[in-house]
Amino acid sequence: MCELYSKETTMALRGKYIGPSCTVFFPEDPVKIVRAERQYMFDERGQRYLDCINNVAHVGHCHPEVVEAARRQMELLNTNSRFLHDNIVAYAQRLAATLPPQLCICYFTNSGSEANDLALRLARGFRGRQDVITLEHAYHGHLSSLIEISPYKFQKGKDDHKEFVHVAPAPDTYRGKYREDHADPAGAYADQVKEIIEDAHHRGRKIAAFIAESMQSCGGQVLPPAGYFQRVAELVRGAGGVFIVDEVQVGFGRTGKRFWSFQTHGEDFVPDIVTMGKPMGNGHPLACVVTTKEIADAFHASGMQYFNTFGGNPVSCAAGLAVLDVMEKEDLRGNAARVGAYLTELLNEQKVKHALIGDIRGVGLFIGIDLVKDRGRRTPATAEAQHVIYKMKEKRVLLSADGPHRNVLKIKPPMCFTAEDAEFLVEQLDGVLTVLEESIGTQTEPAISGNTAHGTKMPEEARRELPGGAPNSTEIASRRRNGACRETHSPAGKRLRT
């Protein structure tokens, strides 16, 4: 095994030399990973874990074709991206072919954070405006400019809410203000964006951009209701702003049949700027901003050059090209659709069995399990979620919990995740939840089983990914629930003992 120090020594050295705010997964009992292959990771003792966390190793950890492509290019050349080289243009051409034709100008960076920071510069420079509308619980990166527009971060720390940042309610139809029993949740949530724009204009402010993930990840695996993005885009553009879609976590075919998550919202929705990162290089630093020629020309007209020393370097682009090749050769989008639908079906069966499961939501290999103490009130089961991820680790399954209450189990594994992996994951989860519910005396309430977690109309493409297609109106009506959400919950990080 590739291990320089014992686990205890590594932990001690990390505590001595690495900043205390740089936390690790499972801080009470960290896993020391020394190698990985495909969807599996191995600790220093050789124990294998099923990785349900890493959406970075998109085509699988250490995929031999990606490793070989990077090695081969590194033997030849890796240099500043201001030199002329084929790889960057070859990759840009391949990337543009996956997007609507108006999204055709690429700016390469090293990370999703850099990409989102540059997207803000493009948006603000387009018409000389400053203000940004972001979503509640959003996270867009670790740079100062992004912490300012990431309520997931600034609402937890000491950073002030900047006057040029406007926070719109997350379009969450399970836990938000407008739920699945609302006649038009997309319109209701869009109207709140309209109110924000009108209030900003009343105060003499001008909107530069609206930014959102196509599906919220850190916000708790939230899928906006069908039509929401179209309505918001119309409002924002009418106010002189642009629509930025953040695909850093959910892009590159993770939803299944579509290459980009925003495409699941319908062909009539096309953003003005798209950012991407994590999965592009399968772990090699590669990220990008893609925009329209009009916005790119306005950025150029400012007179300031843009260059990024390593952004789009030959080695990173070689890795990125190999990722695209593997995705196509191994039909990983098709795999995400098939296995994701099967996994969703298995999880919905567990929802019928376990009262702790309040909601199953997602599409493809991007799925959230919302754990609740009470299905009617939808009270977040924060401590229970933390308990579950540690117990699942003991079962050699790596999961994380996120969302504003840290109660949503996130499933976003490498795209080579198999049906057998899905069965193993659900089998272990079933066992953990059974023991937990017995220990706390939870009784399973009657639950309506169905392909969708609740009755809100989700984007059409996302609905097609589910087994059996979209539910009919009778099924939707039968699954409608109405309950007040009490925001009381256990402190984040607290675990139960069983």
SVG drawing of the C-alpha trace seen along z (x, -y; Angstrom):
<svg xmlns="http://www.w3.org/2000/svg" viewBox="-57 -55 65 62">
<polyline fill="none" stroke="black" stroke-width="0.4" points="0.0,0.0 1.1,-3.6 1.4,-4.7 4.2,-7.0 2.9,-7.0 0.6,-5.1 -3.0,-6.4 -2.3,-7.8 0.8,-9.7 -1.0,-11.1 -3.8,-12.4 -1.2,-13.9 0.7,-15.6 -2.5,-16.9 -3.5,-18.4 -0.1,-20.1 0.4,-21.4 -3.1,-21.7 -5.5,-24.5 -8.1,-23.4 -11.0,-24.6 -9.9,-22.1 -12.1,-19.3 -12.2,-15.7 -15.0,-13.3 -16.1,-11.4 -14.1,-13.5 -14.8,-11.3 -13.2,-8.4 -11.6,-9.4 -11.0,-6.9 -7.4,-6.9 -7.6,-6.2 -4.5,-5.0 -5.7,-3.9 -8.9,-3.7 -10.2,-1.9 -13.5,-2.6 -16.2,-3.0 -14.2,-1.6 -11.7,-3.1 -9.3,-1.2 -7.9,-2.1 -4.5,-1.4 -5.6,2.1 -6.8,3.0 -10.5,2.8 -12.7,1.9 -15.4,-0.8 -18.2,-1.6 -17.8,-5.2 -21.1,-7.1 -19.5,-10.5 -17.1,-11.2 -18.7,-13.0 -15.1,-14.1 -13.9,-10.7 -16.5,-10.9 -15.7,-7.9 -14.2,-6.0 -11.2,-6.4 -7.9,-6.0 -9.5,-5.0 -6.6,-3.6 -7.4,-5.5 -7.5,-8.8 -4.3,-8.0 -2.6,-7.0 -3.7,-10.1 -2.4,-12.4 0.9,-10.4 1.5,-10.4 0.9,-14.2 3.0,-15.0 6.0,-13.1 5.7,-15.5 4.8,-18.9 2.9,-20.8 3.1,-24.5 1.4,-27.9 -1.9,-27.9 -0.9,-31.2 1.3,-29.1 -0.5,-27.7 -1.4,-24.0 -4.0,-21.7 -5.4,-20.1 -7.2,-23.2 -9.0,-23.9 -9.7,-20.2 -11.4,-20.1 -13.3,-23.3 -14.6,-22.0 -15.8,-18.7 -17.3,-20.6 -19.2,-23.1 -20.7,-20.2 -22.6,-19.1 -24.2,-22.5 -26.8,-24.6 -25.2,-26.4 -25.3,-29.9 -23.1,-28.7 -19.9,-28.5 -17.1,-30.6 -14.9,-28.8 -12.7,-30.2 -10.7,-27.5 -9.9,-27.5 -8.6,-25.1 -11.6,-24.7 -15.3,-25.3 -14.7,-28.1 -12.5,-29.9 -15.1,-29.2 -17.9,-30.8 -15.8,-33.7 -15.1,-34.4 -18.8,-33.9 -19.6,-36.8 -17.0,-39.0 -18.5,-38.2 -22.0,-38.9 -21.1,-42.1 -19.1,-43.4 -21.8,-42.7 -23.9,-45.7 -21.9,-47.3 -24.1,-46.0 -23.2,-44.6 -26.1,-42.9 -26.6,-39.1 -29.6,-37.0 -28.7,-33.7 -30.8,-30.9 -31.2,-30.2 -28.8,-27.4 -26.7,-27.8 -23.0,-27.1 -20.9,-28.2 -17.3,-28.1 -14.7,-29.1 -13.4,-32.4 -14.4,-35.6 -16.5,-36.7 -18.4,-33.3 -18.8,-33.2 -20.6,-36.5 -23.2,-34.8 -23.3,-31.5 -25.8,-31.5 -24.8,-28.0 -21.6,-29.6 -22.2,-33.2 -25.3,-32.5 -23.2,-30.2 -20.2,-32.4 -19.4,-36.0 -19.5,-37.3 -22.0,-40.1 -24.8,-39.8 -23.6,-42.2 -26.1,-44.8 -25.6,-43.7 -26.6,-40.1 -30.2,-39.2 -31.3,-35.8 -34.4,-34.1 -36.1,-31.2 -34.9,-27.8 -37.6,-26.3 -38.0,-23.3 -41.4,-21.6 -40.8,-19.2 -39.6,-21.5 -40.1,-25.0 -42.9,-27.5 -44.7,-26.2 -45.0,-22.5 -46.3,-19.7 -49.9,-20.5 -49.5,-24.0 -51.3,-24.6 -48.2,-26.3 -45.1,-26.1 -42.9,-27.2 -44.9,-30.4 -45.0,-31.1 -41.3,-30.7 -40.6,-32.8 -42.9,-35.5 -40.6,-35.8 -37.7,-36.5 -39.9,-39.1 -40.4,-40.8 -36.7,-40.8 -36.0,-42.5 -38.7,-45.1 -37.4,-45.9 -33.9,-46.2 -35.0,-48.6 -37.0,-50.6 -33.7,-51.1 -31.8,-52.1 -30.0,-48.9 -29.5,-46.9 -29.4,-43.2 -26.4,-41.7 -27.2,-38.0 -29.2,-35.3 -27.1,-32.2 -28.2,-28.7 -27.2,-25.1 -29.4,-23.2 -30.2,-21.0 -29.1,-22.1 -26.5,-19.9 -25.3,-21.3 -28.8,-22.7 -30.1,-19.1 -30.5,-17.6 -33.3,-19.9 -34.9,-19.7 -36.7,-22.9 -40.3,-22.5 -40.9,-22.4 -41.0,-25.8 -39.2,-27.6 -36.0,-28.3 -37.9,-29.5 -39.9,-32.0 -36.9,-33.3 -34.9,-33.6 -37.6,-35.8 -37.7,-38.0 -33.9,-38.4 -33.4,-39.1 -36.2,-41.6 -34.4,-43.3 -31.2,-43.5 -29.4,-40.6 -28.1,-37.2 -28.8,-33.7 -25.8,-31.7 -26.2,-27.9 -23.7,-26.2 -23.1,-22.6 -20.0,-22.0 -21.6,-19.2 -24.4,-17.9 -23.1,-18.2 -21.5,-15.8 -24.3,-13.3 -24.9,-12.7 -28.7,-13.0 -28.7,-10.3 -29.8,-10.9 -29.0,-14.5 -25.4,-15.7 -26.2,-18.8 -28.5,-19.0 -30.1,-22.2 -31.3,-20.4 -33.7,-18.4 -35.7,-21.6 -36.7,-21.6 -35.3,-22.6 -36.9,-26.1 -34.5,-26.9 -30.9,-28.0 -28.8,-29.9 -26.5,-32.7 -23.4,-31.4 -22.6,-27.8 -19.9,-26.9 -18.4,-23.4 -15.6,-21.8 -15.3,-18.7 -15.9,-15.8 -14.1,-17.3 -10.7,-15.9 -11.7,-12.9 -9.7,-14.4 -7.2,-16.5 -7.7,-20.2 -9.9,-21.3 -12.9,-23.6 -14.5,-26.0 -17.0,-28.8 -19.0,-28.7 -20.9,-31.7 -22.3,-33.5 -20.3,-35.4 -22.2,-38.6 -21.1,-38.3 -17.6,-37.3 -17.3,-40.3 -18.4,-42.7 -15.8,-41.2 -13.1,-41.6 -14.2,-45.2 -13.4,-46.1 -9.7,-46.1 -8.6,-43.7 -6.9,-40.6 -7.9,-37.3 -5.3,-34.5 -5.0,-31.6 -1.5,-30.1 -2.7,-26.5 -6.3,-26.8 -6.7,-24.5 -3.1,-23.3 -2.1,-20.4 -2.1,-17.7 -5.5,-18.7 -7.1,-18.9 -5.7,-15.5 -7.3,-14.1 -10.5,-15.9 -10.6,-14.5 -10.1,-11.0 -13.0,-11.5 -15.2,-12.4 -14.0,-9.3 -14.7,-7.0 -18.1,-8.4 -19.0,-7.6 -17.3,-4.3 -18.8,-2.9 -22.2,-4.6 -21.9,-6.1 -24.9,-8.5 -27.0,-5.4 -25.7,-3.7 -26.6,-6.7 -30.1,-6.6 -30.6,-2.8 -28.8,-2.4 -30.2,-5.6 -33.7,-4.6 -33.2,-1.2 -31.7,-2.7 -34.5,-5.2 -37.0,-2.3 -35.2,-0.3 -35.1,-3.4 -38.8,-4.1 -39.4,-0.5 -37.3,-1.4 -39.4,-4.5 -42.5,-2.3 -40.7,-0.3 -38.8,-3.0 -40.6,-5.9 -37.3,-7.8 -37.3,-8.3 -39.4,-11.3 -38.5,-11.8 -36.5,-10.3 -35.6,-12.8 -33.2,-13.1 -32.6,-11.9 -29.9,-9.6 -27.0,-9.2 -27.8,-12.3 -30.2,-11.3 -31.1,-12.6 -32.7,-10.7 -34.4,-13.2 -34.5,-11.7 -37.3,-13.0 -38.4,-12.4 -42.0,-13.0 -43.4,-12.6 -46.3,-14.9 -44.2,-17.8 -41.2,-16.8 -39.0,-17.5 -35.4,-17.1 -33.6,-14.0 -30.2,-15.6 -28.7,-13.5 -30.1,-10.4 -28.5,-11.2 -25.1,-11.6 -25.6,-8.3 -26.5,-6.6 -23.5,-7.8 -21.1,-6.6 -22.9,-3.2 -22.8,-3.0 -19.1,-3.6 -18.8,-0.6 -20.6,1.4 -18.0,0.2 -20.3,-2.3 -19.2,-6.0 -22.1,-8.5 -22.3,-12.1 -25.2,-14.2 -26.0,-17.7 -28.7,-20.3 -29.5,-23.2 -30.3,-20.7 -27.6,-18.1 -30.3,-15.5 -30.2,-14.6 -28.1,-11.6 -26.4,-12.4 -25.8,-9.8 -23.5,-11.0 -21.1,-8.1 -18.7,-7.6 -20.7,-7.1 -19.6,-3.4 -21.8,-2.6 -23.6,0.7 -27.0,2.3 -25.1,4.6 -23.7,1.6 -27.2,0.1 -28.4,3.4 -25.5,3.5 -26.0,-0.1 -29.7,0.4 -29.2,3.6 -26.8,2.0 -29.0,-1.1 -32.0,1.1 -30.1,2.9 -28.8,-0.4 -32.2,-2.0 -33.9,1.1 -31.6,1.2 -31.8,-2.6 -35.6,-2.7 -35.8,0.2 -33.5,-1.6 -35.5,-4.9 -38.9,-3.2 -39.9,-4.6 -43.0,-3.0 -43.5,-3.0 -46.4,-5.2 -48.4,-4.3 -46.5,-5.6 -47.6,-5.9 -45.0,-4.2 -44.4,-5.8 -41.8,-6.7 -41.6,-10.2 -41.1,-11.2 -44.0,-13.6 -46.6,-15.0 -44.9,-18.2 -44.4,-18.2 -40.7,-17.9 -38.9,-18.7 -40.1,-16.4 -36.8,-14.9 -36.1,-14.1 -39.5,-12.4 -38.7,-10.1 -35.6,-8.8 -37.8,-7.2 -39.0,-3.6 -42.4,-3.5 -42.1,-7.1 -44.1,-9.9 -46.9,-9.4 -50.4,-10.1 -52.7,-12.6 -54.3,-10.1 -51.0,-8.9 -50.0,-12.5 -53.2,-13.3 -52.8,-10.2 -49.3,-11.3 -50.2,-14.9 -49.4,-15.7 -49.8,-18.8 -47.9,-19.3 -46.2,-22.2 -42.5,-21.9 -41.1,-22.6 -37.7,-24.0 -36.5,-22.6 -33.8,-20.0 -30.8,-18.4 -27.5,-20.2 -25.4,-19.4 -22.9,-16.7 -24.6,-15.2 -24.9,-11.4 -27.2,-8.9 -26.0,-5.9 -27.5,-2.5"/>
</svg>
